[in-house]
Amino acid sequence: MNIEDLDYIQLADKRLKKRLVRSGEQVSAAPMSSLPQACGAWHEVKGAYRFLITTVSRPPSW
């Protein structure tokens, strides 16, 4: 996954963008794996799930 693929996405916090890129790279490296399998380390899995919960539960700020 190229970081340029995600440039158009605007998030409220730099950390969210960093997590998006990291999780995207992990999932694209193992697309048929579950999220825990793709992320590997527990802290990466936890971060990916927190990212999903945070970004899905917040309405966009247009």
Secondary structure, 3 states (H helix, E strand, C coil): CCHHHHCCCCCCCHHHHHHHHHHHHHHHHCCCCCHHHHHCCHHHHHHHHHHHHHHHHCCCCC
